[in-house]
Each structure stands twice: as C-alpha cells, then as structure tokens.
Amino acid sequence: MDDRPDLLLRRDGRLGQIILDRPAAMNALTHPMIKRMSAVLADWAADDQVDTVLLTGSGDRGLCAGGDIVSIYRGAADVDGDARADADARAARFFADEYHLNALVQRYPKPYVAVMDGVVLGGGVGVSGHANTRIVTERTRLGMPETAIGFVPDVGGTWLLSRAPGELGTHLALTAAMASGADAIALGLADHFVPSHRLPALSRALAVTDAAEAVRKLAETPPPSALRAQRHWIDACYAFDDVRDIVAALQSSPVEAARDAAAVILTRSPTALAVTLASLRRARRLPSLEAVLDQEYRVTLRFLQRAELQEGIRAQVIDKDRNPRWSPASLGEVTPASVDAFFAPLGRQELGLGQELGLGQDEAPYVDADLIFVTDLLTPGERERLAAARSFYQAEVRPLAVEYWNRAAFPFELLPRLAAQNLAATGPAASHLLTGLLQMELTRADTSISTFYGVHHELFAAAIAELGSPEQRERLLPGLLKLEKIGAFALTEPEHGSDISRMMETTATRSGDEWVLNGTKRWIGNGAMADYVLVWARDTADRQIKGFIVEKERPGFTATPIENKIAVRIVQNADITLTDVRIPLTNWLPGSRSFQDTNVLLRNSRVWVSWQAVGQQFAAFDVASAYALERRQFGVPIASFQLVQEQLSRMIGNATLSLSLMVQLARLQESGRLTMDQAALAKAACTTRMRETVALGRGLLGGNGISTEYEMAKIFADAEAIYSYEGSYEINALLVGRAVTGISAFS
C-alpha cells in the first residue's frame, strides 16, 4: 500500500489498484493526483510483478466528476498582470500533464481495467474512456458537460465522440447530455456491462486470473440503449457543419426530443458550441489520440484566455445561479475566422504528443520551422490572423488535396469556407509581409489551391482593382472576393509565352458599340471553370495589347480542359478559343492601354509565385521531417541518422534563405521601391532552391517518395509547375543579368 492525499494505491497479488479518493468532491482530479497517477502507471508498466491495473473511485457517487475546475476558477478570478499570467501557466501545466496521462492510458501495455460506475464526467472520461478494458454498470452516468460551462470536450473526448456511430457523439457533445452504461457501450465509449453488485467479485478475480477471463465471467449483455434507438433523428439533425443549421433542423423536427435538444443547445455558450462542433469534425480526420490531444490543447489554452470558461464555472459551479451571461450571446455572432483561431498552432508552446511518442500521422504535424522568428516582424493581430489561416489551411485544405489531385478534380465545396476566411480582400488592410506569409501557408497546405487562388485574386481580381473602371469594380469585386464568381487570366497562347508582348496573335476589333475578339489562349489557369476570363488581345486599330472581360456564356467562347497534367492537377487549366466573340465596350479595362500596363500585375504575380516557392519548401520539409521521425530502420527513427539530419538541415536552410529574401521584398513593396528586376531575382532564386529542396525530400522518403499517399510525390511534381509559370527561370535570369550588367541579352 502506498497512499498519498486523494489517491490510494493497492497491490493484491499481481493486481495494481488505483483508487481516486476525493469522495466529497466526487473524486475530481487535482494536479497532484494526475502527476502521481502518471508516475505510478509508468512504474507498474515496467514492473514484472504487476499484470493488471484496476481504476476505481471512492464513495458511492461515481468514479470521477472531472478535473478540479473550481481550482482553475479561483486561480484566475479577480487577478490580472503577473498574477493572472502565473495562474494561466499553472492551468496550462495542469492540462498538459492531464493530456499526457490520457495518452498514457490509451497506450498502456498491460490490461488497464477502468470501472466507470456511477458518475463519470470530463476528466473522469479521460482516465477511463481510453482504457483497453472499460466496465460500465446500471449506475453509470457518463458525460462530457463542457459546453454547459463555456468550454469544449477535452481529455481526448473529441477523439471518442467523433468516432461514435453516426452523430450520436455530436449530440452528446453539444447538449452535454448524460449517457447510461448501455448508451456508453453503444457509442463505443465502453466495452463491458457488469452489474454493480458484481464489482467486488471482479476486483478479487483480477487479482488471481487473466483480466480478459475475469471480465468475461462476470459481464452480461447490457440492456437496450435508449440513445441508439433515437439515431434516426439524431443522425438527420446533426449532419451539418454549422451549429445554426443543426439547431434549425432540431427545431423543425416532428420529434419532441429533438426540439428539446435544440432548447438545451441554445442555453450553451455560442462560442463553445461552434468550437466544439469544429473540434469534432477535425478530430474525425486526425489519425491518433495524440494528434487530437495536441489539437485540444491548442483550443484549451485559448479558452483559458476567454471569459466564457470563467463565466460558465461561476454560473454552474460557484454561484449556481444557472444563468451564465455569454459573450457573444448568439450563434450568429460567432464568425468562422474566430473559430479557426482556436485551432492555430502554438509554436513553441505546442503540446507535441504525437512527435514525443514518434507516432505517424496521416497529415504531418505542424513543425515550428520559423528558425529565424520572421513572425516576430508582424503585429500581434497579424500573427493571430496568420495562425488562424495556417490552422484552417492545414485542417480544411490539406486533407482534401491528395484525393482531388489524384482525380484532377476541383473541391468546389471548399470555396465557401475559403471565402469565409476573408483572405482575398484587396486594399491596404494587411501588410505585404502578412499577405506573402498567407500565400506561403496556403501553398504549404496545397499548391493547386494556392495557384487557383493566385490566378483568381492576384491576377484577375487585382486587374479589376488596378485597371478596371469604378463600375467594373463595383459590379465584379464583391462576388469575386466572396468566391461566388471565379476569374481567369488569359495571356499566353499556343505558340507564344515569353515573347507574348511582341508576338500576341489574339485580336480585338472595335465594331460599333462592341469589341469582337478572335484568337486562342493556352494554359489558362481556372479557364475551365471561370465565370469571367480576362482576355489580353491586340487592338487592331492601334496595335496595343489591352485587357477585356469575357463572360463564359458569350457565343463563340470555348474553354477546353487540358488533361493528363503531372502537376497542379486540381487547377482547371484550359485551352480557350475565341471565334467572333462579341462583348460590350464596357468590358474593356480602361486602365489597360498597352502591354506596359500589365507590368504591375506581372511583377506582383512573380512575387506571389516566389512566396509559393517558399511554401513549397516548407511543405516538403513538413512531410520529410514527420516521415523521418516516424520511419524506423535498425530499430530507431531514421531522423537519428547523420545523413538524414544533414538532408533535413539543407532543406530547412534553403527554405529559410528563400524566406529571408521574400521578407526583404515585402519591405520593398511597403516602401514602393519594388522593381521587376527584384521580382525576377526572387522568382529565379527561390524556385531554384525549391527544386533542390523537394528533390531532397523526395529522396529521403525512398520508394514512398513516388507515391501520392505520402504527399511528397505531389509536392515534388507541383514544384515543376511553380518553376515554370509566371516567367521561366531562364527569362528571369536574363532580367537579372541585364540589371547587373546593363547589357540586354534578349534578342
């Protein structure tokens, strides 16, 4: 026997028993309990005299009512400054240690029998719901009640609930409803039903026999699950990705229980509800409990900074007036961007459970590869915006990319979510450095979506903003910025790329109150799906190249998708044919009077593509570093080999050098001094580094580097597109050569 305050330890034969011993507080977990329990489990895992671990709780009320939230409340209430910082740091350590314990429970190498008798809430689920042998009784009342206190399910709760059948887990999470023992088994939160009067016999049997055999002899068939019987309306009503849509479906249901659920949900914190739903949806895509705990830790630390949690604990636990005053007060006030911000990586504060345990993930974990602290150059608001965008890209864009890339299809369902990020806004709202870093992070998630966005915004929408009339800007930009309408930029032709300014064959002829366009265009990004195409054509009257807006439905306009590409396969490139296409005079961009007027667009597009080259290198590093930590040879991760570390060092070195160059270009943009020569230097230098970086990454993965299953093959192939478009390396090198010698090598 080894008793400490609030935690009793017993040894009976080859059984080690942990008894949570705070019956007056329904065995709520304190930080010392968590640390002691972790240490004991680690010791017993290595102890040959312990075959089985049994977890129970003192008293007759239940196993555990969760974490000691009262202590968290009192630590943060009515303090500020250094005292508040200290309280937040203590709370962060509490949750970090608790989540480590949750992961340890799931990975425990011996039978870990958790008796979930009576009340099992929150943190109690964390120490029992991840066990390899989970026992419930007729007295079990299990729940994740966090939304009722302005918080979200944690301790791996979103891992468990997101994997429940249908939408049963979503229902429990949003309503904070309680599940019976039979319900817990139906949801996959428990394994065996043992009547409570048999629990003493179970404890005795575990001390003398194999755990599986002991449980088999004493378990019986659970009663029917009342919750599972309601799956028909639960699955239908909770199938949405917006809490408002879920509430509307519940309210309009003919089932009284559904309408009651809607009423309960509307009493919860709107922010907590929205973040909870997003947590569940994201957790479904994550491959391990450790990855989910890393996500929950990001969310938890951000909730510690907000008033919702303090207000919820006050109303439900401290004052018990059951009247929390939430802010924001309604679901309509919670924006997608504010939700995404909860999931933004924490940089050096990351929990990092997945990496600590050397576990593979379907998506590589975010590594804080900003070794020179470039983000320190941003304002606090810009850093928050960048972190939220990165989180969105990694959670929403990256998981879709390989599937759609393999099919050469476009994920149209992504557009509303992408538009909600409000990242396509023109104007001076963001610094050039932030804009570039956002482009880098989008490429880091997927090159094709970044290219789609770049063509749409950096070329088409930017042309409307820079060269269009007030009427054109007013008519077109709102729909473009919301991604309700898609734009394309048609400059290159089948026979003309680098020489397009001199040799363009597409023509525009004035005919009364119309322009008549004829010609062909090649490799037009977004061309096969665009609502509007900005066609560059030579005016037959003055021989100058000008820009014309062509709607896709114009007679004589044909866009034929280009097939069999090996790069940026999601991008819908097209061959465009214009045969006597008539457009009104108002479709000419009045700011485009010669090819020189495109210079600002082409210069900025080369900067954008240079940022893509940086993002592509970080994408390759993300995949390569995660793979090196996961892949084991000779019994150790290959990341421990000198040659592998040298390759990773070169990859991050190339990426960091490219990033440094782009930071300086952003400064030149801010001061209005950026030239075409400088943009050409960036395009040539960054894409050359990129080619080496992705080749190193592809080689590091060996044979797996040629399969899109591991992402690197896609990254490797897409890099060739970045190297080629918006001015080839050779053309940009000649521009730089002319700048440094004063001699033009162009014929």
C-alpha positions, 0 to 999 in steps of 0.5 A: 500500500502506498497512499498519498492525499486523494489517491490510494494505491493497492497491490493484491497479488499481481493486481495494481489498484488505483483508487481516486479518493476525493469522495466529497468532491466526487473524486475530481482530479487535482494536479497532484493526483494526475502527476502521481497517477502518471508516475505510478502507471509508468512504474507498474508498466515496467514492473514484472510483478504487476499484470493488471491495473484496476481504476476505481473511485471512492464513495458511492457517487461515481468514479470521477466528476472531472478535473478540479475546475473550481481550482482553475476558477479561483486561480484566475478570478479577480487577478490580472498582470503577473498574477493572472499570467502565473495562474494561466501557466499553472492551468496550462501545466495542469492540462498538459500533464492531464493530456499526457496521462490520457495518452498514457492510458490509451497506450498502456501495455498491460490490461488497464481495467477502468470501472466507470460506475456511477458518475463519470464526467470530463476528466473522469472520461479521460482516465477511463474512456481510453482504457483497453478494458472499460466496465460500465454498470446500471449506475453509470452516468457518463458525460462530457458537460463542457459546453454547459460551462463555456468550454469544449470536450477535452481529455481526448473526448473529441477523439471518442465522440467523433468516432461514435456511430453516426452523430450520436457523439455530436449530440452528446457533445453539444447538449452535454447530455448524460449517457447510461452504461448501455448508451456508453457501450453503444457509442463505443465509449465502453466495452463491458456491462457488469452489474454493480453488485458484481464489482467486488467479485471482479476486483478479487478475480483480477487479482488471481486470473487473466483480466480478459477471463475475469471480465468475461465471467462476470459481464452480461449483455447490457440492456437496450440503449435508449440513445441508439434507438433515437439515431434516426433523428439524431443522425438527420439533425446533426449532419451539418457543419454549422451549429445554426443549421443543426439547431434549425433542423432540431427545431423543425423536427416532428420529434419532441426530443429533438426540439428539446435538444435544440432548447438545451443547445441554445442555453450553451455558450455560442462560442463553445458550441461552434468550437466544439462542433469544429473540434469534432469534425477535425478530430474525425480526420486526425489519425491518433489520440495524440494528434487530437490531444495536441489539437485540444490543447491548442483550443484549451489554452485559448479558452483559458484566455476567454471569459466564457470558461470563467463565466460558465464555472461561476454560473454552474459551479460557484454561484449556481445561479444557472444563468451564465451571461455569454459573450457573444450571446448568439450563434450568429455572432460567432464568425468562422475566422474566430473559430479557426483561431482556436485551432492555430498552432502554438509554436513553441508552446505546442503540446507535441504528443504525437512527435514525443511518442514518434507516432505517424500521422496521416497529415504531418504535424505542424513543425515550428520551422520559423528558425529565424522568428520572421513572425516576430516582424508582424503585429500581434493581430497579424500573427493571430490572423496568420495562425488562424489561416495556417490552422484552417489551411492545414485542417480544411485544405490539406486533407482534401488535396491528395484525393482531388489531385489524384482525380484532377478534380476541383473541391468546389465545396471548399470555396465557401469556407475559403471565402469565409476566411476573408483572405482575398480582400484587396486594399491596404488592410494587411501588410505585404509581409502578412499577405506573402506569409498567407500565400506561403501557408496556403501553398504549404497546405496545397499548391493547386489551391494556392495557384487557383487562388493566385490566378483568381485574386492576384491576377484577375481580381487585382486587374479589376482593382488596378485597371478596371473602371469604378463600375467594373469594380463595383459590379465584379469585386464583391462576388469575386472576393466572396468566391461566388464568381471565379476569374481567369487570366488569359495571356499566353497562347499556343505558340507564344509565352515569353515573347507574348508582348511582341508576338500576341496573335489574339485580336480585338476589333472595335465594331460599333458599340462592341469589341469582337475578339478572335484568337486562342489562349493556352494554359489558362489557369481556372479557364475551365471553370471561370465565370469571367476570363480576362482576355489580353488581345491586340487592338487592331486599330492601334496595335496595343495589347489591352485587357477585356472581360469575357463572360463564359456564356458569350457565343463563340467562347470555348474553354477546353480542359487540358488533361493528363497534367503531372502537376497542379492537377486540381487547377482547371487549366484550359485551352480557350478559343475565341471565334467572333466573340462579341462583348460590350465596350464596357468590358474593356479595362480602361486602365489597360492601354498597352502591354506596359500596363500589365507590368504591375500585375506581372511583377506582383504575380512573380512575387506571389509565385516566389512566396509559393516557392517558399511554401513549397519548401516548407511543405516538403520539409513538413512531410520529410521531417514527420516521415523521418521521425516516424520511419524506423530502420535498425530499430530507431527513427531514421531522423537519428541518422547523420545523413538524414539530419544533414538532408533535413538541415539543407532543406530547412536552410534553403527554405529559410534563405528563400524566406529571408529574401521574400521578407526583404521584398515585402519591405520593398513593396511597403516602401514602393521601391519594388522593381521587376528586376527584384521580382525576377531575382526572387522568382529565379532564386527561390524556385531554384532552391525549391527544386533542390529542396523537394528533390531532397525530400523526395529522396529521403522518403525512398520508394514512398517518395513516388507515391501520392499517399505520402504527399511528397510525390505531389509536392515534388511534381507541383514544384515543376509547375511553380518553376515554370509559370509566371516567367521561366527561370531562364527569362528571369535570369536574363532580367537579372543579368541585364540589371547587373550588367546593363547589357540586354541579352534578349534578342 
